Amino acid sequence: ACTDPVVPPIVPTTHDLVFEGYLSGTAELLVWDSEADSVRRLLPPGMVVMDPEPSPDGSRIAFVVADYPSGTGDIFVMDRDGGNVDQITFDDELQDQPSWSPDGTRIAYRSYASQLSGDIWIMDADGGSAVNITPDPLPAVTEERNPSWSPDGTRIAYASNAGGNTDIWVMAQDGSEKLRITNTADLDVEPAWSPDGVLLAFRRSSNISGSDIHLIATTGGPTTPLVHPGEQRMPVWSPDGTRLVVVGSATVGARPDLYTMRRNGADLEPLVTDEVPGGSLNPAFLLRP
């Protein structure tokens, strides 16, 4: 007898998506409700905020208020409903790209506090005890960005041009034991750990083929490209590891929307498109209460 194929859900009902969206021309935090298939604002209109990153238990959301043309900005944290907003970084230089440790006690982030280039810093979840874990050995100046904690909290993946190209690296959570994972002339950025800690998804961009999502073992090796027409970037794994959510657009200048696909790249489907007229960026899974 024939049976219908089992198709995994697009997004587990245990989680929603929080993301940076442009409903009316400015960056704000939006939530896609996975059960209602609807989008709502998280904060009142007029608040220009971006780059959301929920805590592992879903109770708090880190986000960024930044002026990128001037190179300034700081990280804030609030309750999942938008209440109790606290500023946790205070610097004249840009601080952004927050990433929570799996136990929710620390946040890794990019900082230009050294006034030389971007570095990966770690601080307590309340902003205390901040330390630079990728200081540049002078006179060299390297750029580090996109920190991403491993599921067990022992390692951090990030992008760096320390080897001459911008590649994916992995280091211990104290900044030691740096390991270069990719090594190409292309731009490799935005690493994201699979929930089982075995793979990294990341964006590879080239002047020839554009931007696509690739997979690689967390110890290095050959990559698996998940190639689709147009541009794909900013990958995040579904909590069960069966799917990826990515930012996709037809061309570099076209509106970015949210898409989902299986972990092998099959079945690319739109997730959030016309609901957000100005486009969507920086998706992250938010545990439902």
C-alpha positions in Angstrom: 0.0 0.0 0.0 1.2 3.5 -0.7 1.6 6.0 2.1 2.1 9.8 1.9 5.7 10.9 2.5 6.5 12.4 5.8 7.4 16.1 5.4 9.1 17.9 8.3 7.4 21.1 9.5 8.8 24.3 8.1 9.4 25.6 11.6 8.9 23.7 14.8 5.8 25.0 16.7 8.0 25.3 19.8 9.6 28.4 18.3 8.7 31.6 16.5 11.1 33.8 14.5 12.3 37.2 15.6 14.0 39.3 12.9 15.0 42.7 11.7 12.2 44.0 9.4 11.4 47.1 7.5 7.6 47.7 7.6 7.9 51.4 7.0 11.4 52.2 5.9 13.3 51.9 9.2 14.7 48.8 11.0 12.5 47.4 13.8 12.1 44.1 15.5 9.4 41.8 14.2 8.1 38.4 15.2 6.8 35.7 12.8 4.3 33.6 14.7 4.8 30.0 13.5 1.3 28.9 14.5 -0.7 31.8 13.2 1.7 32.4 10.2 1.5 36.2 10.9 4.0 39.0 11.6 3.7 41.5 14.5 5.8 44.3 15.9 7.8 43.7 19.0 8.3 47.3 19.9 6.3 50.5 19.2 6.7 52.1 15.7 9.5 54.6 15.4 12.1 52.7 17.5 15.0 52.0 15.1 16.5 48.7 16.3 18.1 45.7 14.6 20.1 42.4 14.9 17.9 40.5 17.4 19.4 37.6 19.3 17.1 35.7 21.8 18.5 34.1 25.0 18.3 30.3 24.9 15.3 30.2 27.3 13.5 32.8 25.2 13.0 35.1 28.1 15.2 37.9 26.9 16.3 39.4 23.5 19.5 41.2 22.9 19.4 43.7 20.1 21.4 46.6 18.6 20.8 50.3 18.2 23.4 51.5 15.8 24.3 54.2 13.2 26.5 52.2 10.9 27.6 55.2 8.7 29.1 56.9 11.7 30.4 53.6 13.2 28.6 53.9 16.5 26.1 51.7 18.3 25.5 49.6 21.4 23.8 46.4 22.6 20.6 46.4 24.6 18.6 43.6 26.2 14.9 43.4 26.9 12.2 41.0 27.9 10.7 38.9 25.1 7.5 41.1 25.2 9.6 44.3 24.8 9.6 45.3 28.4 12.5 46.1 30.8 14.9 47.5 28.2 18.5 47.7 29.5 21.6 49.1 27.7 24.5 46.8 28.4 27.4 48.3 26.3 28.6 51.8 26.5 31.3 52.9 24.1 32.0 55.5 21.5 32.7 52.8 19.0 30.4 50.3 17.4 29.3 47.2 19.4 27.0 44.7 17.6 26.3 41.1 16.5 25.3 39.7 19.9 25.4 35.9 20.4 24.2 34.3 23.7 26.1 31.4 25.3 24.0 28.2 25.5 23.6 28.6 29.3 22.4 32.2 28.9 25.1 33.7 31.2 27.3 35.4 28.6 27.1 37.2 25.3 29.8 37.2 22.6 29.7 40.2 20.3 31.7 42.3 17.8 33.3 45.5 19.1 35.5 48.3 17.7 36.5 49.4 21.1 40.1 49.0 20.3 39.7 51.6 17.5 41.8 49.4 15.2 39.4 46.9 13.7 36.5 44.6 14.8 37.3 42.1 17.5 35.2 39.4 19.3 34.5 40.2 22.9 32.6 38.3 25.6 30.7 39.9 28.5 28.3 38.8 31.2 24.7 38.9 30.2 24.3 42.1 32.2 27.2 43.7 30.4 29.8 43.2 33.0 33.3 41.7 32.8 33.8 42.4 29.1 37.0 41.0 27.6 38.5 41.1 24.1 39.3 37.4 23.1 40.8 38.3 19.7 43.1 41.2 20.3 45.3 42.1 17.4 49.0 41.5 17.8 50.5 44.9 16.7 51.4 45.9 14.1 49.0 43.5 12.5 45.4 44.5 12.3 42.7 41.9 11.6 38.9 42.0 11.4 36.8 39.5 13.3 33.0 39.3 13.2 29.9 37.1 13.3 30.5 35.2 16.6 28.5 32.0 17.0 28.6 29.8 20.1 28.8 26.0 19.8 25.8 24.1 21.4 28.0 22.9 24.2 29.3 26.4 25.0 33.0 25.4 24.6 33.8 27.0 21.2 33.0 30.0 19.2 32.8 30.1 15.4 33.5 33.5 13.7 34.7 35.1 10.5 38.2 36.6 10.3 40.7 37.8 7.7 43.7 36.8 9.9 44.9 34.4 7.2 44.7 36.9 4.3 41.2 36.0 3.1 38.0 36.3 5.1 37.3 32.8 6.2 35.5 30.8 8.9 37.5 30.1 12.1 36.7 28.3 15.3 38.3 29.0 18.7 37.9 28.0 22.3 35.5 30.2 24.3 38.5 32.0 25.9 40.0 32.8 22.5 42.7 30.1 22.5 43.0 27.1 20.1 42.1 29.1 16.9 41.5 26.8 13.9 40.9 28.0 10.4 38.0 26.1 8.9 37.8 27.5 5.4 40.5 28.8 3.1 39.4 30.3 -0.2 39.6 33.6 -2.1 35.9 34.0 -1.6 34.2 35.8 1.3 33.2 33.3 4.0 31.1 34.8 6.8 28.0 34.4 9.1 28.7 30.9 10.6 25.9 29.1 12.4 26.3 25.9 14.4 24.0 23.0 13.7 22.1 22.0 16.9 24.1 18.7 17.1 27.4 20.6 16.9 28.6 18.7 13.8 28.2 21.2 11.0 28.6 24.9 10.4 26.3 26.7 7.9 27.8 29.9 6.5 27.6 32.4 3.6 30.1 32.2 0.8 30.2 35.2 -1.6 32.1 35.5 -4.8 32.1 38.1 -7.6 31.4 35.3 -10.0 28.6 33.2 -8.4 27.2 35.6 -5.9 26.2 34.5 -2.4 25.1 31.0 -1.4 24.9 28.9 1.8 27.5 26.2 2.4 27.9 23.5 5.0 31.2 22.3 6.5 32.2 20.1 9.4 33.2 22.0 12.5 36.7 20.5 12.2 37.1 21.6 8.6 37.1 19.6 5.3 35.2 19.9 2.1 32.1 22.1 1.9 28.7 21.2 0.6 27.1 24.1 -1.3 23.4 24.6 -1.1 23.0 26.6 -4.3 19.8 28.3 -5.4 19.1 31.1 -7.9 19.6 34.6 -6.5 21.4 35.5 -3.3 21.2 33.6 0.1 22.8 34.7 3.3 22.4 34.9 7.2 21.6 31.2 7.8 20.1 29.9 11.0 19.3 26.3 11.9 15.8 25.2 13.1 16.0 24.0 16.7 15.6 20.4 15.6 18.3 20.7 12.9 16.2 19.6 10.0 15.9 22.9 8.2 17.6 26.2 7.7 16.1 29.7 7.5 18.0 32.1 5.2 17.7 35.6 3.9 17.2 35.4 0.1 16.8 37.9 -2.7 16.7 37.7 -6.5 19.7 40.0 -6.9 22.1 41.9 -4.6 19.9 45.0 -4.7 16.5 43.3 -4.5 14.3 43.1 -1.4 15.6 40.5 1.1 13.0 38.1 2.3 13.0 35.1 4.6 13.1 31.5 3.2 13.3 28.0 4.6 14.8 24.9 3.1 15.8 21.4 4.2 19.3 21.0 5.6 20.4 19.5 2.3 19.2 22.6 0.4 16.0 21.0 -1.0 12.6 22.5 -1.0 13.5 26.2 -0.7 10.2 27.9 0.3 9.2 31.5 1.1 8.5 32.2 4.8 8.2 36.0 5.2 7.9 38.1 2.0 5.2 40.7 1.2 4.2 40.9 4.8 7.2 43.1 5.3 7.3 45.5 2.3 10.9 46.8 3.0 12.5 43.4 3.5 13.7 41.2 6.4 17.2 40.5 7.8 18.9 38.7 10.7 16.4 35.9 11.6 16.7 34.1 14.9 14.5 31.4 16.5 12.6 32.5 19.6 11.4 29.8 22.1 7.7 30.1 22.6 6.6 30.7 26.3 
